[in-house]
Amino acid sequence: MVAPKKGKNASAQSKPGRSLALILIAIVALTGGMFASGHTTPRLGIDLAGGTSITLRAVPEAGQESAINKTNMDTAVEIMNRRVNGLGVSEAEVQTQGDRNIIVNIPKGTNSKEAREQVGTTAKLYFRPVLATELSGANATGSPSPSETGGASDKATDKATDKATEKATDGDKATDGDKPSSGTPSDPASASATTQGRAVSDALKADPSPSAKSSDGASPSPSASASGDDATAKLQQQYAALDCTDANARAKAGKGAKPGDSTVACGQNAQGQWQKYILGPAAVDGTEVDKADAVYNTQTAAGWTVTMKFTDKGSKKFADITGQLAQKQSPQNQFAIVLDNEVVSDPYVSQELTGGNAEISGSFDQEEAQSLANMLSYGALPLTFKEDSVTTVTAALGGEQLHAGLIAGAIGLALVVLYLLFYYRGLSFIAVCSLLVSAGLTYVIMALLGPTIGFALNLPAVCGAIVAIGITADSFIVYFERVRDEIREGRTLRPAVERAWPRARRTILVSDFVSFLAAAVLFIVTVGKVQGFAFTLGLTTLLDVVVVFLFTKPLLTLMARRKFFASGHKWSGLDPKALGAKPPLRRTRRPSRPAAGPVDPKEA
């Protein structure tokens, strides 16, 4: 007698505990991670938790009324959406209202202050060469105090010398002088105790170039050209009168200046002191920055740095301007990154930066580096916007809708369980356990996705989770019916469970693939809250496959070994009589022919 060959089905049937142990380990690990992270509940979207709503209105620049059109508004919405998501804010809504308003809704629990600063700061981004700079306000007169120079004047002088001579250590690099960050440019004025060098004469249209203030408090005095250039004289007056410690003066600094004009601007240094600048014409537009990232440099002691990649057009412009700046003395070897007429960083250049890549290094921490990278990546808007209103959104209405949605979900789940009990009886135990495992995994993963990718649960996402109950139940039903079909064919339970699995598996995978594809397409082509629905639907569809393969199938294999199910108890849902099972199939035998013998002559 030949022993039956052991195949994959026999192996899978004999060791279902491995799959159950694997999913149990995954559940314990994810749950432990959830408690370890301190985020035991999912983050809620603005409709459930409340948040901040910002209304921005597009304002035309002089002679550019026609720039406010649908194309530019849509571009602004796209850039703002990338800005808030770049800050780790998910489920934020950015949408147009009317023909010139944009509404930005930021959920509670995110860094809404920083998001408001970056979204509300909507002017264009430019790279401008620094012509002159000094402290502004009360500390601008007299010799710099120790607090202004970092506590060591000799160290400040060394920095000034180093800026003009130091070479980048790893190729294309722009290095900040002190501790620059977004909104906190370096302090080249306090880092230099000598008269600043020659300015770019073309920028001010003057032959003798201006000098920045020296350590004795003398004001820079850009002289007018021999022809008496009114623009240069006006710029001199603006710079001399500018007090960057005054909020109104900061708001007016550089207002109305075109990209091709020299201008004045304000910015804060690493010590929180305000500096004023004379800046040359814009050398590179913010739209010519293709990508910027905050990177932790493990190769050197630079720590957090910001890497930039320019477009082809921007690469050439950036190479030209850095080549010019590298030949100059401080502060004219610096370029200012100007957003909304405010200097957010002013790194110096030690060599020409070619190849379309550059790196800004300094005493960044992670938050500062990421903030500056976001500004560089998403800083250039096609329009100028004014912040009309900022309101706090309550979660009262969303809470009521969530309550109603949870009630609807509970009713739907109860109906599914009642149907399973009525139709599948004992098999409903396996289905309910599988639903509980799927619900637990969904909850834990959503809680972990909040701090990791910024996922926020909104009302459409809740709807997606409720719809997933039907998708998960459908997978169980497909498998159960395949098993019952095998029993109807006359097979016993254990072989029926294994023979039904390959066909049920194909059906489940095809069904879930279609659902996941629909969710993926919906996520790609939609924005805002609808993406929450699509994301949740796709996530629960993937979890359905995991639960069916690693929990439902192994559990049914174990239950098939129990007498209650194997004997076909009438409450098991697998009673052969109730299912109308056929008798066991038997091969029909053909009648045997009589043995050969002598032939009767009469018959012949």
ABEGO torsion letter per residue (X at the ends): XBBBBBBAAAAAAABAAAAAAAAAAAAAAAAAAAAAAGBABBBBBAAAAEEBBBBBBBBBBBGAAAABBAAAAAAAAAAAAAAAAAAGBBGBBBBBBEAABBBBBBBBGBBAAAAAAAAABABBBBBBBBABBBBBEAAABEBBBAAAAGGBAAAAAAAAAAAAABBBAAEBBBBBABBBBBGBBBBAAAABABBBBBBBAAAAGBABBBBBBBAAGBBBBBBBBAAGBAAAAAAAAAAAABBAABAAAAAABGBGBBAABBBBBBBBBAAGBBBBBBBBBBABBAAABABBBBBBBAABAAEBBBBBBBBAAAAAAAAAAAAAAAABBOAAABBBBBBGGBBABBBBBABBBBGGBBBBBEBBBAAAAAAAAAAAAAABBABBBBBABBBBBBAAAAAAAAAAAAAAAAAAAAAAAAAAAAAAEAAAAAAAAAAAAAAAAAAAAAAAAAAAAGBBBBAAAAAAAAAAAAAAAAAAAAAAAAAAAAAAAGBBAAAAAAAAAAAAAAAAAAAAAAAAAAAAAAAAABBEAAAAAAAAAAAAAAAAAAAAAAAAAAAAAAAAABAAAAAGBAAAGABAAAAGBBBBBBBBBBBBBBBBBBBBAAAX
